[in-house]
Amino acid sequence: NDKLAALLYPNICSNYTDSYAAFGYVDQVDSFGWLQKQSIRVIGALAMYMAASRVKKRMNITNEKEALDKVLVEIEDALQSKDFLSGRSEPSLGDLAVYGALRSIEGLPAHDRILNGNAERPLRLWYDRTKAKVMG
């Protein structure tokens, strides 16, 4: 999960458009005025994009999508034909940590790229099972 969490940030901010989308939540804050919302989104998105570039450099990543895909394959390999990473019928703390990391970016383009490409992908099936257990 440490690798996954570290690679999510550069993937949600891989370009300015994705960074801007990550600040979409400010539109729901009633106490912010229109100018405040726009300032937060524009400046915040630029700052996130620039920070993600520094993270990529520090982690020696040239292609954040390929690096993330490699970690996702590792997770899917660990799943094999198991319902959960623990191999049990209930999610373990490891499952919850990975689920939480992925859930935190739900609604963003990176989340869609990771999970919505193939409904039969083992990671997608695992995510749906874990979500059902967590959300009840």
PyMOL CGO cylinders between C-alpha atoms (Angstrom):
from pymol import cmd
from pymol.cgo import CYLINDER

trace = [
    CYLINDER, 0.00, 0.00, 0.00, 2.92, 2.38, 0.57, 0.3, 1, 1, 1, 1, 1, 1,
    CYLINDER, 2.92, 2.38, 0.57, 3.85, 2.21, -3.11, 0.3, 1, 1, 1, 1, 1, 1,
    CYLINDER, 3.85, 2.21, -3.11, 0.22, 2.66, -4.14, 0.3, 1, 1, 1, 1, 1, 1,
    CYLINDER, 0.22, 2.66, -4.14, -0.34, 5.70, -1.95, 0.3, 1, 1, 1, 1, 1, 1,
    CYLINDER, -0.34, 5.70, -1.95, 2.91, 7.31, -3.11, 0.3, 1, 1, 1, 1, 1, 1,
    CYLINDER, 2.91, 7.31, -3.11, 1.99, 6.83, -6.76, 0.3, 1, 1, 1, 1, 1, 1,
    CYLINDER, 1.99, 6.83, -6.76, -1.59, 8.05, -6.52, 0.3, 1, 1, 1, 1, 1, 1,
    CYLINDER, -1.59, 8.05, -6.52, -0.60, 11.70, -5.99, 0.3, 1, 1, 1, 1, 1, 1,
    CYLINDER, -0.60, 11.70, -5.99, 1.40, 12.06, -9.23, 0.3, 1, 1, 1, 1, 1, 1,
    CYLINDER, 1.40, 12.06, -9.23, -1.43, 10.28, -11.05, 0.3, 1, 1, 1, 1, 1, 1,
    CYLINDER, -1.43, 10.28, -11.05, -4.21, 12.55, -9.79, 0.3, 1, 1, 1, 1, 1, 1,
    CYLINDER, -4.21, 12.55, -9.79, -2.08, 15.58, -10.70, 0.3, 1, 1, 1, 1, 1, 1,
    CYLINDER, -2.08, 15.58, -10.70, -0.45, 14.32, -13.89, 0.3, 1, 1, 1, 1, 1, 1,
    CYLINDER, -0.45, 14.32, -13.89, -1.71, 17.35, -15.80, 0.3, 1, 1, 1, 1, 1, 1,
    CYLINDER, -1.71, 17.35, -15.80, -3.35, 20.66, -14.97, 0.3, 1, 1, 1, 1, 1, 1,
    CYLINDER, -3.35, 20.66, -14.97, -6.83, 19.46, -15.99, 0.3, 1, 1, 1, 1, 1, 1,
    CYLINDER, -6.83, 19.46, -15.99, -6.71, 16.52, -13.57, 0.3, 1, 1, 1, 1, 1, 1,
    CYLINDER, -6.71, 16.52, -13.57, -5.32, 18.76, -10.82, 0.3, 1, 1, 1, 1, 1, 1,
    CYLINDER, -5.32, 18.76, -10.82, -8.17, 21.22, -11.42, 0.3, 1, 1, 1, 1, 1, 1,
    CYLINDER, -8.17, 21.22, -11.42, -10.69, 18.36, -11.17, 0.3, 1, 1, 1, 1, 1, 1,
    CYLINDER, -10.69, 18.36, -11.17, -9.22, 17.40, -7.80, 0.3, 1, 1, 1, 1, 1, 1,
    CYLINDER, -9.22, 17.40, -7.80, -10.33, 20.77, -6.46, 0.3, 1, 1, 1, 1, 1, 1,
    CYLINDER, -10.33, 20.77, -6.46, -13.92, 20.28, -7.60, 0.3, 1, 1, 1, 1, 1, 1,
    CYLINDER, -13.92, 20.28, -7.60, -15.02, 19.86, -3.99, 0.3, 1, 1, 1, 1, 1, 1,
    CYLINDER, -15.02, 19.86, -3.99, -14.68, 23.60, -3.36, 0.3, 1, 1, 1, 1, 1, 1,
    CYLINDER, -14.68, 23.60, -3.36, -17.77, 24.19, -5.49, 0.3, 1, 1, 1, 1, 1, 1,
    CYLINDER, -17.77, 24.19, -5.49, -19.78, 22.48, -2.73, 0.3, 1, 1, 1, 1, 1, 1,
    CYLINDER, -19.78, 22.48, -2.73, -18.54, 24.82, 0.02, 0.3, 1, 1, 1, 1, 1, 1,
    CYLINDER, -18.54, 24.82, 0.02, -21.33, 27.35, 0.52, 0.3, 1, 1, 1, 1, 1, 1,
    CYLINDER, -21.33, 27.35, 0.52, -19.22, 29.69, 2.65, 0.3, 1, 1, 1, 1, 1, 1,
    CYLINDER, -19.22, 29.69, 2.65, -16.83, 30.35, -0.28, 0.3, 1, 1, 1, 1, 1, 1,
    CYLINDER, -16.83, 30.35, -0.28, -17.76, 33.05, -2.74, 0.3, 1, 1, 1, 1, 1, 1,
    CYLINDER, -17.76, 33.05, -2.74, -17.42, 32.58, -6.50, 0.3, 1, 1, 1, 1, 1, 1,
    CYLINDER, -17.42, 32.58, -6.50, -14.07, 34.41, -6.67, 0.3, 1, 1, 1, 1, 1, 1,
    CYLINDER, -14.07, 34.41, -6.67, -12.73, 32.45, -3.70, 0.3, 1, 1, 1, 1, 1, 1,
    CYLINDER, -12.73, 32.45, -3.70, -13.75, 29.16, -5.29, 0.3, 1, 1, 1, 1, 1, 1,
    CYLINDER, -13.75, 29.16, -5.29, -12.13, 30.04, -8.61, 0.3, 1, 1, 1, 1, 1, 1,
    CYLINDER, -12.13, 30.04, -8.61, -8.95, 31.24, -6.92, 0.3, 1, 1, 1, 1, 1, 1,
    CYLINDER, -8.95, 31.24, -6.92, -8.65, 28.07, -4.87, 0.3, 1, 1, 1, 1, 1, 1,
    CYLINDER, -8.65, 28.07, -4.87, -9.20, 25.85, -7.91, 0.3, 1, 1, 1, 1, 1, 1,
    CYLINDER, -9.20, 25.85, -7.91, -6.86, 27.71, -10.27, 0.3, 1, 1, 1, 1, 1, 1,
    CYLINDER, -6.86, 27.71, -10.27, -4.00, 28.36, -7.84, 0.3, 1, 1, 1, 1, 1, 1,
    CYLINDER, -4.00, 28.36, -7.84, -4.45, 25.07, -5.99, 0.3, 1, 1, 1, 1, 1, 1,
    CYLINDER, -4.45, 25.07, -5.99, -4.43, 23.06, -9.21, 0.3, 1, 1, 1, 1, 1, 1,
    CYLINDER, -4.43, 23.06, -9.21, -1.25, 24.77, -10.36, 0.3, 1, 1, 1, 1, 1, 1,
    CYLINDER, -1.25, 24.77, -10.36, 0.43, 24.13, -7.01, 0.3, 1, 1, 1, 1, 1, 1,
    CYLINDER, 0.43, 24.13, -7.01, -0.64, 20.46, -7.04, 0.3, 1, 1, 1, 1, 1, 1,
    CYLINDER, -0.64, 20.46, -7.04, 0.62, 19.97, -10.57, 0.3, 1, 1, 1, 1, 1, 1,
    CYLINDER, 0.62, 19.97, -10.57, 3.99, 21.53, -9.72, 0.3, 1, 1, 1, 1, 1, 1,
    CYLINDER, 3.99, 21.53, -9.72, 4.29, 19.49, -6.52, 0.3, 1, 1, 1, 1, 1, 1,
    CYLINDER, 4.29, 19.49, -6.52, 3.47, 16.28, -8.40, 0.3, 1, 1, 1, 1, 1, 1,
    CYLINDER, 3.47, 16.28, -8.40, 6.29, 17.04, -10.82, 0.3, 1, 1, 1, 1, 1, 1,
    CYLINDER, 6.29, 17.04, -10.82, 8.70, 17.32, -7.87, 0.3, 1, 1, 1, 1, 1, 1,
    CYLINDER, 8.70, 17.32, -7.87, 7.39, 14.06, -6.38, 0.3, 1, 1, 1, 1, 1, 1,
    CYLINDER, 7.39, 14.06, -6.38, 7.97, 12.29, -9.69, 0.3, 1, 1, 1, 1, 1, 1,
    CYLINDER, 7.97, 12.29, -9.69, 11.51, 13.64, -9.83, 0.3, 1, 1, 1, 1, 1, 1,
    CYLINDER, 11.51, 13.64, -9.83, 12.23, 12.65, -6.21, 0.3, 1, 1, 1, 1, 1, 1,
    CYLINDER, 12.23, 12.65, -6.21, 10.85, 9.13, -6.80, 0.3, 1, 1, 1, 1, 1, 1,
    CYLINDER, 10.85, 9.13, -6.80, 12.73, 8.90, -10.12, 0.3, 1, 1, 1, 1, 1, 1,
    CYLINDER, 12.73, 8.90, -10.12, 9.51, 8.29, -12.08, 0.3, 1, 1, 1, 1, 1, 1,
    CYLINDER, 9.51, 8.29, -12.08, 9.42, 9.14, -15.75, 0.3, 1, 1, 1, 1, 1, 1,
    CYLINDER, 9.42, 9.14, -15.75, 5.93, 7.80, -16.44, 0.3, 1, 1, 1, 1, 1, 1,
    CYLINDER, 5.93, 7.80, -16.44, 3.57, 7.90, -13.46, 0.3, 1, 1, 1, 1, 1, 1,
    CYLINDER, 3.57, 7.90, -13.46, 0.87, 5.85, -15.20, 0.3, 1, 1, 1, 1, 1, 1,
    CYLINDER, 0.87, 5.85, -15.20, 3.25, 2.98, -16.00, 0.3, 1, 1, 1, 1, 1, 1,
    CYLINDER, 3.25, 2.98, -16.00, 4.63, 3.03, -12.45, 0.3, 1, 1, 1, 1, 1, 1,
    CYLINDER, 4.63, 3.03, -12.45, 1.11, 2.89, -11.01, 0.3, 1, 1, 1, 1, 1, 1,
    CYLINDER, 1.11, 2.89, -11.01, 0.05, 0.14, -13.40, 0.3, 1, 1, 1, 1, 1, 1,
    CYLINDER, 0.05, 0.14, -13.40, 3.01, -1.96, -12.23, 0.3, 1, 1, 1, 1, 1, 1,
    CYLINDER, 3.01, -1.96, -12.23, 1.86, -1.66, -8.60, 0.3, 1, 1, 1, 1, 1, 1,
    CYLINDER, 1.86, -1.66, -8.60, -1.73, -2.45, -9.57, 0.3, 1, 1, 1, 1, 1, 1,
    CYLINDER, -1.73, -2.45, -9.57, -0.55, -5.64, -11.29, 0.3, 1, 1, 1, 1, 1, 1,
    CYLINDER, -0.55, -5.64, -11.29, 1.32, -6.57, -8.08, 0.3, 1, 1, 1, 1, 1, 1,
    CYLINDER, 1.32, -6.57, -8.08, -1.92, -6.13, -6.12, 0.3, 1, 1, 1, 1, 1, 1,
    CYLINDER, -1.92, -6.13, -6.12, -3.87, -8.20, -8.64, 0.3, 1, 1, 1, 1, 1, 1,
    CYLINDER, -3.87, -8.20, -8.64, -1.18, -10.91, -8.51, 0.3, 1, 1, 1, 1, 1, 1,
    CYLINDER, -1.18, -10.91, -8.51, -1.52, -10.96, -4.71, 0.3, 1, 1, 1, 1, 1, 1,
    CYLINDER, -1.52, -10.96, -4.71, -5.29, -11.37, -5.08, 0.3, 1, 1, 1, 1, 1, 1,
    CYLINDER, -5.29, -11.37, -5.08, -5.09, -14.28, -7.55, 0.3, 1, 1, 1, 1, 1, 1,
    CYLINDER, -5.09, -14.28, -7.55, -8.46, -15.98, -7.06, 0.3, 1, 1, 1, 1, 1, 1,
    CYLINDER, -8.46, -15.98, -7.06, -8.98, -14.75, -3.49, 0.3, 1, 1, 1, 1, 1, 1,
    CYLINDER, -8.98, -14.75, -3.49, -11.86, -12.52, -2.51, 0.3, 1, 1, 1, 1, 1, 1,
    CYLINDER, -11.86, -12.52, -2.51, -9.61, -10.37, -0.32, 0.3, 1, 1, 1, 1, 1, 1,
    CYLINDER, -9.61, -10.37, -0.32, -5.86, -9.84, 0.01, 0.3, 1, 1, 1, 1, 1, 1,
    CYLINDER, -5.86, -9.84, 0.01, -5.97, -11.61, 3.36, 0.3, 1, 1, 1, 1, 1, 1,
    CYLINDER, -5.97, -11.61, 3.36, -7.32, -14.78, 1.74, 0.3, 1, 1, 1, 1, 1, 1,
    CYLINDER, -7.32, -14.78, 1.74, -10.20, -14.69, 4.22, 0.3, 1, 1, 1, 1, 1, 1,
    CYLINDER, -10.20, -14.69, 4.22, -13.89, -14.06, 3.70, 0.3, 1, 1, 1, 1, 1, 1,
    CYLINDER, -13.89, -14.06, 3.70, -13.62, -10.59, 5.25, 0.3, 1, 1, 1, 1, 1, 1,
    CYLINDER, -13.62, -10.59, 5.25, -11.29, -7.72, 4.33, 0.3, 1, 1, 1, 1, 1, 1,
    CYLINDER, -11.29, -7.72, 4.33, -8.13, -7.34, 6.41, 0.3, 1, 1, 1, 1, 1, 1,
    CYLINDER, -8.13, -7.34, 6.41, -6.38, -4.12, 7.42, 0.3, 1, 1, 1, 1, 1, 1,
    CYLINDER, -6.38, -4.12, 7.42, -4.33, -4.47, 4.22, 0.3, 1, 1, 1, 1, 1, 1,
    CYLINDER, -4.33, -4.47, 4.22, -7.50, -4.61, 2.16, 0.3, 1, 1, 1, 1, 1, 1,
    CYLINDER, -7.50, -4.61, 2.16, -8.89, -1.59, 3.99, 0.3, 1, 1, 1, 1, 1, 1,
    CYLINDER, -8.89, -1.59, 3.99, -5.68, 0.39, 3.48, 0.3, 1, 1, 1, 1, 1, 1,
    CYLINDER, -5.68, 0.39, 3.48, -5.64, -0.25, -0.27, 0.3, 1, 1, 1, 1, 1, 1,
    CYLINDER, -5.64, -0.25, -0.27, -9.41, 0.34, -0.52, 0.3, 1, 1, 1, 1, 1, 1,
    CYLINDER, -9.41, 0.34, -0.52, -9.10, 3.59, 1.44, 0.3, 1, 1, 1, 1, 1, 1,
    CYLINDER, -9.10, 3.59, 1.44, -6.33, 4.86, -0.81, 0.3, 1, 1, 1, 1, 1, 1,
    CYLINDER, -6.33, 4.86, -0.81, -8.38, 4.12, -3.93, 0.3, 1, 1, 1, 1, 1, 1,
    CYLINDER, -8.38, 4.12, -3.93, -11.64, 5.38, -2.41, 0.3, 1, 1, 1, 1, 1, 1,
    CYLINDER, -11.64, 5.38, -2.41, -9.97, 8.69, -1.56, 0.3, 1, 1, 1, 1, 1, 1,
    CYLINDER, -9.97, 8.69, -1.56, -9.65, 9.50, -5.26, 0.3, 1, 1, 1, 1, 1, 1,
    CYLINDER, -9.65, 9.50, -5.26, -13.12, 8.34, -6.30, 0.3, 1, 1, 1, 1, 1, 1,
    CYLINDER, -13.12, 8.34, -6.30, -14.64, 10.77, -8.78, 0.3, 1, 1, 1, 1, 1, 1,
    CYLINDER, -14.64, 10.77, -8.78, -11.27, 11.79, -10.22, 0.3, 1, 1, 1, 1, 1, 1,
    CYLINDER, -11.27, 11.79, -10.22, -9.95, 10.80, -13.65, 0.3, 1, 1, 1, 1, 1, 1,
    CYLINDER, -9.95, 10.80, -13.65, -7.19, 8.64, -12.10, 0.3, 1, 1, 1, 1, 1, 1,
    CYLINDER, -7.19, 8.64, -12.10, -9.80, 6.57, -10.23, 0.3, 1, 1, 1, 1, 1, 1,
    CYLINDER, -9.80, 6.57, -10.23, -11.74, 6.05, -13.44, 0.3, 1, 1, 1, 1, 1, 1,
    CYLINDER, -11.74, 6.05, -13.44, -8.59, 4.98, -15.28, 0.3, 1, 1, 1, 1, 1, 1,
    CYLINDER, -8.59, 4.98, -15.28, -7.66, 2.52, -12.52, 0.3, 1, 1, 1, 1, 1, 1,
    CYLINDER, -7.66, 2.52, -12.52, -11.04, 0.90, -11.96, 0.3, 1, 1, 1, 1, 1, 1,
    CYLINDER, -11.04, 0.90, -11.96, -13.50, 1.66, -14.73, 0.3, 1, 1, 1, 1, 1, 1,
    CYLINDER, -13.50, 1.66, -14.73, -11.56, 0.34, -17.71, 0.3, 1, 1, 1, 1, 1, 1,
    CYLINDER, -11.56, 0.34, -17.71, -12.64, -3.27, -17.26, 0.3, 1, 1, 1, 1, 1, 1,
    CYLINDER, -12.64, -3.27, -17.26, -15.55, -4.41, -15.10, 0.3, 1, 1, 1, 1, 1, 1,
    CYLINDER, -15.55, -4.41, -15.10, -14.07, -7.93, -14.95, 0.3, 1, 1, 1, 1, 1, 1,
    CYLINDER, -14.07, -7.93, -14.95, -10.61, -6.76, -13.88, 0.3, 1, 1, 1, 1, 1, 1,
    CYLINDER, -10.61, -6.76, -13.88, -9.65, -8.56, -10.63, 0.3, 1, 1, 1, 1, 1, 1,
    CYLINDER, -9.65, -8.56, -10.63, -8.90, -5.23, -8.95, 0.3, 1, 1, 1, 1, 1, 1,
    CYLINDER, -8.90, -5.23, -8.95, -12.35, -3.89, -9.87, 0.3, 1, 1, 1, 1, 1, 1,
    CYLINDER, -12.35, -3.89, -9.87, -14.08, -7.02, -8.58, 0.3, 1, 1, 1, 1, 1, 1,
    CYLINDER, -14.08, -7.02, -8.58, -12.05, -6.83, -5.35, 0.3, 1, 1, 1, 1, 1, 1,
    CYLINDER, -12.05, -6.83, -5.35, -12.84, -3.10, -4.98, 0.3, 1, 1, 1, 1, 1, 1,
    CYLINDER, -12.84, -3.10, -4.98, -16.57, -3.73, -5.37, 0.3, 1, 1, 1, 1, 1, 1,
    CYLINDER, -16.57, -3.73, -5.37, -16.48, -6.60, -2.82, 0.3, 1, 1, 1, 1, 1, 1,
    CYLINDER, -16.48, -6.60, -2.82, -14.53, -4.51, -0.34, 0.3, 1, 1, 1, 1, 1, 1,
    CYLINDER, -14.53, -4.51, -0.34, -16.83, -1.51, -0.85, 0.3, 1, 1, 1, 1, 1, 1,
    CYLINDER, -16.83, -1.51, -0.85, -19.87, -3.72, -0.19, 0.3, 1, 1, 1, 1, 1, 1,
    CYLINDER, -19.87, -3.72, -0.19, -18.33, -4.94, 3.09, 0.3, 1, 1, 1, 1, 1, 1,
    CYLINDER, -18.33, -4.94, 3.09, -17.25, -1.46, 4.20, 0.3, 1, 1, 1, 1, 1, 1,
    CYLINDER, -17.25, -1.46, 4.20, -20.39, 0.41, 3.20, 0.3, 1, 1, 1, 1, 1, 1,
    CYLINDER, -20.39, 0.41, 3.20, -22.73, -2.36, 4.32, 0.3, 1, 1, 1, 1, 1, 1,
]
cmd.load_cgo(trace, "trace")
